[in-house]
Amino acid sequence: MKRALIRGFLALLLLAGWSCHEELPSPDLLSKDDLVGHVTPVLGNRYIVVISDEVVSAKSNSSVQSSRLLDEKSLREAIADFSIAETQIVHLYSEGFFGFTAYLSKEDAERLRRDRRIIRVEQDVSISFPDINGIADPGARTAPVNILNKTHGDLIPAGVKRVGGPVEYKGKQVVYIVDCGIDLGNKELNVNVSRGFNGIYDGDDSKSLQDLLGHGTHVAGIIGAKMDGEGIAGVAAGATVVPIKILDKNGNGTYSGVLAALDHILKDGCKGDVVNMSVTGPPTPTLEALIIKAAEKGIHFVFAAGNNSDHANNYSPGRLNGKYFTTVSAMDENDVFATFSNYGNPPIDWCAPGVGILSTWIKGQYNFRNGTSYAAPHVAGLILLGGPVKDGLVKDDPDGECDPIAVHKCP
């Protein structure tokens, strides 16, 4: 019943620009028009299939909401009825919607499309996020630096200091870094690999949650680099970061991998956990529906506003509004709005440092980066510490309504 009610509001919310989210939409359609970032041609024989809720419910002999294990068991039984072997399946979707990704022949895909029990069959698509390709990361080509031989004790990056950090984090919540992995052996970071997820299908990136690009490690360091007397310290120093890998070393991923990553967070996340998504793209109702579903559990999402010098309502997932959604614009060291940052209230909630941001990097190095990708994790750390408070307004906000500057809420 609940899923049916959710579906009924989907079309209305899309027309309204997702201006509010009292009702949570469910993704009934997977469309190439919904993809985040840049879309390339469809990927061979890998397909995303969405199954009717009623089919899975019939297998459970009770409410499909009653048990996660029951849901997955019933989903597998439903898939078997479509003559799909376990060896063909690469992802199951049992939280935001019921479905799977599998390797199928064209004949099998067409057979499923004709089946009335199937809502949608789409070939998987390759995606690449603007963040990684330089469009939304003005500092993407900054050379890594080594600061270890230049410091005695923790160096406090200017951005961390501006927002009131570092503060040693003593809680139990985690931050999911939805990105390209994290440098697993980095001494600056508390990385929980056991709760991580890898949405990459092949190559070196598929073998490990190790960051081979650097972007995810930089984001993680802003949030939780330790106060250990060496290197740098993050906003919520020592916080546990969880690698959710959706991009490879070239900044490429797949639509099915992103959906599977969000499904994993829905399963694994707990109330009070934080998800940092320093990625932007065109409006994405299918992905957004999964994110909104996770908010039901009290999981916080922090989004980069995007770096297109445009209104943030035109980009996803930052356009989302609601209690558990926070969208962040960027400013420089003088509290001046960054010229590259997207703007607009709503959906932007806070402004934070995003120019010349120093943080951890792969291979034991450090890096200075620019972009809303790096403003967002400052606020993610603050939310982990109990939420930001306002410390003035950013200067020269192009929409004329200056964003509040986020800082730590002191005891």
N, C-alpha and C positions, 0 to 999 in steps of 0.2 A: 504493500500500500504506500509506504513512504517513498519508495523509488518511483512509483507511478506519479505521485504528487510532485516530486522533484522534476520529473520530465515535463510536466505540464507548464512549468514556469520557465523552461529554457528559452523558448522563442521570445517571450516577453522580455526577459532579462537581456538578451542580445540586442533587441530593438532599443532598450533603454540605456545601452552602453554600460551595463553592469554597475549602475550607480548605487545599488544597495544589494545586500545579500541576506535578507532575512530567510529566504527560501534557498535551498541549495540545488543547483541544476545538476543533472546527470548526463554524461556524454552518450547520446544515442547514436551519433554519427561520427565517424572518423573521416575527415576530409582533408585533402591536401591544402585546401584553403586555410586550414586552422594551424598550419605549421609555424613553429617558432623559427625565426632566422631565415637563412637562405635555403631554398629548396632545389635539389638537383633531381635528375630523372629517377624514376622508381627503381627499386632494388630487386632485380631478378625474380626469384621464386619465393621470397619471404613475404608473408601476408599477415595483416592484422584482422582478426575476426571478432565481431561483437555478437554475443548470444543473447537472446531474449531472457529476461529475468525469470519468466514463467517456466522456461525449460529447466533451468537450474532448480527452481523452487519445487518442481514436480519430483525431482530426484531426492530432495531432502526429506520429504514427508513431514515437513514442519516449516516454520518461517525461515527464509533464507538469511534473516538477520540474527538468528539465534546463536550461531557459533561460527567463528572464522574457520575452524577445522572442518565443520560440516559444510560450509560454503565451498571450500576448495575440493573436498571429496566429491560433492555433488557436481561441481564444475567439471572435474575429470571424468565422471561418469557420463555427463552430458556430451562432452567432447568425443568420448568413445562411440556414442551413438551416431556420430557423423563420420565414422570410419576413418578417424585420424589417429595414427599411431603415436604412442608416447615419444618415440624417437624423433618425430617430426616437430615436436613442440619445443620452443625456446623460451617463451614467457607465458605465464598465466596472469590474468587480471581478475582479481576477485574482490577488490575493495570498492573502488569508485564505480566500476561496471564489471560485468561478467564477460570474459572473452579470453583470447589467446593470440600469440604470434606463433606461426609455424611455417615450415618449408612445405609448400604445396605445388603440385603440378598445375598448369593452367586449367586442365580439365577439372581437377578437384576444386580449384577456386571458383570456377564457373558453376559447378554443382552446388557449392555452398551458397552462392549468390541466389540461386533459384529456390533455395530452401526457405520456407516461410518462418522457420524458427530462428533464422539468422537475420540480425538487424542490418549488418553492414560487413562487407569484405573489401579491404583496401590493400594494395601492395604497399610494403614498407617504403619509406623515403629517406634519403640521406639529407641531413641538415647540418648547417654550420652557423654558429652564432656570430653576430656582428662584433661582439666583445673581442673575439679572438682574431678577427680579420682586420683589425685596425679601425673599423668604422666606428665602433663604440668604445674604443680604448685608445685615446690619444697618446698614451705613453707606452704602447705595446712593444716598441722596439728599443726601450731603454736598456742599456747594458747592465748585467748583474754586477754587484759590487761586494766587496768583502770588508766588513767592519770589525771583525773580531780582534784584529791587532790594533784597533784604534780606540777601544773602549776598556774601561775598568768598571765592572758592575754593569747592570742593565742600562742600555741606552733607551731613552724614552722617545719614540718618534713624535714629531710635532703634532701629528693628527691624533694620536692617543692622548697626548697631554691636553690638547684643546678640548676633548670631550670629557676630561676629568679622570682619565685613567693614568697608569694602570691600577686596577683594583684586583686583589687576589680573589679568584672565584672559589668558593667552598661548597657550592651546591652540587646536585647530582644530575641536573639536566645536561643535555648535550646539544651541540650545534651541528646540523647536517650541512655539509658544504657541497651543494649541487654544482658540479664543475668538472674539472679534468683530473680529479684525484688529488691526493696530498702526498708530500714527500714523507714516506712512511718512517724513515730512519732519522728524521730531523730532530735533533736534541732539544730544539726550542718548543716542540709541540707534543701535546698528549693526544695521540691518534688512537681511536678505537676502530680497528679493522673489522672486528667480529660483527659490528652492526652496519658495516658498509655495504655498498652495492655497486656492481659493475655492469653497465649497460652497453659495453663495447663488445662487438662480436669477434673481431679477429685482430691479428697483429700483436705486437708487444703489449699494447694497452689492455688487451683482453685477458692477459695472464695475471695481472696484478692491479691493485688500486693505487699503485705508485704513480705520482704525477710526473709526466715526462715533458710537460710544457712549462709549468711554473705558476700559472694563473691561480690555480686552486690553493697552492701552498702560500701564495702571497695573501689571499683572502683569509686563510686559516690563521696566519700569523697576526693579522690585524686584530682578530677576535681574541685569540687565546695564547699567544706566545708567553712562555713562562717568565716569572720573576725569579730567576735562578742565579743572578749575579753575572750572567754572561749574555752577550748578544743584545737582543731587544726584548721589550715586554709588550703584550697586547692589552686591549681594553679590559677584558675579563681574564686576567692572566691565569694560565694553567687550566682553562676550561677544556673539556674534552671535545675534540672535533672528529666528525665521522665523514669519511670520504664517500660521496655518492657520485660515481664517475659516469658522465654522459658524453664527454668529449675526449677525443684522443690527442696525441701530441701535435696534430695538425689543426686542432680545433674543430674536428668533424665528429658527428654522431649520427644517430638514427632516431626517427620519430618513435619507433617501437621501444627503443631503449629509454627514452625520456619518460614515456608512459609507464614502463616497468619500474623505473626509479621512483616515481611518485607513488605507485602502488606499494612498493617496498616501504616507503616512509609511512604510508597509511597503516601498514601492518606493524611496523617496528616502533613508531614514534609514541611518545607519552605526553601527557599534559605538561605544558611548561617548556618542552623542547623547542628549539628554534631552528628554522630552515633558512639558510642564506642562499638566495638565488641572484647572483650577479650576472644575469643573462637577460637579454631583451630581444624582442622581435615583434612581428605584426600581431594583431589581436588573435588570441588562441583559445577559443571557447572550450575545446575539448580538454586541453591541459588545465585550463583555469577551473573547470568543473572538478577535477581531481584535487586541486589545491584547496578549493572551497570545502570539499568533503573532509579533508584533513583538519580543517579549522574546527569541525565539529568535536574533535578530540582535544581541543585546546592547544594545538600546535601553532606556534607563531611563525609567520613567514615574513622575511625582510627582502624587499625587491630593490634592485637598482632602477632608478628612474629612466636610465638610458642617456646616451650621449649624442643625440641628433639635433640639439638646439631647437627642439620642437615640443609641442604639448605632450605631456606624459600619457594622456588619455589615448593617444594613438598607438601605444606600445604595450605589449604583454610580457610578463604578467603584472607589471608595475601599475597597470590601470585599475587593478582590483582595490576595492575599499571594504573596510569592515574591521571589527574588533581585533582580529588576529592578523591583519595585513598592514604592513608598514612600507611605504615607498619613500626612497631617499634620494634627494638631489645632492649636488656637489658644490663645494666652495673652496677657495684657496686659503693660504695662511693669513690673509688679511680679512677674512670673513666676507670676501667678495664672491658673488655667484659665478661659478665657472662658465665660461662662454659656451662650452660644449654640452653642458648639462641640459636635459629636458626639464621642463617647468610645468606649473599648473596646480592650483589648489581647488578641488581635489584633482588628482589622487595623491599628490605629494603630501607627506606628513611631516617630514623633518629634512633638514639640511645638515651635512657633515663634511669633514675634510675629504677632498678627492683630487687634490693637485699635489704632485711631488710626494706621494705617500711611500714611506719606507716600511718594508716588511720582509718577512722570510721569503726565500727562494729555494729552488732545487739545488742539489749538490753543495749544500752547506753555505750557500751564498745569500745575499740580500739584494733587494731591488727597489728602485724608486719608480712608481707608476702613477698615471693620471687616469681618472675616469670615475663614473658613478659606481663602477664595479667595486671600487675601494672605499667609497663613501658608505655604501650599504653595510659592510661588515663592522664598521665603527658602531652603527646603531644596533646591529645584531648582538654585539657584546654588551651594549647598554641594556637591552631587553633581558638578557640573561642575568644581569645584575639587578633587575627589578624595574627597568623601564627608564627611558630618558625624561629629563625635564628641560624646559626652555631656558636658554641663556642668550637672550637677544635675538635679533633677526638678521638674516643674511642681507648683504647690501647688493643693490643693482639687480634684483630679481626681475627678469624681463616681463613677467606677467603683471607686475605692479603690486602684487600681494606677496610680500616677502616671507619666505619659509622660516619657521622657527629653527634655531640652531640647537641640536641635541647634545646634552651633556649628562653626566652621571648624577643620579639623585642621591645626594649625600644623606647619611643616617640622621 
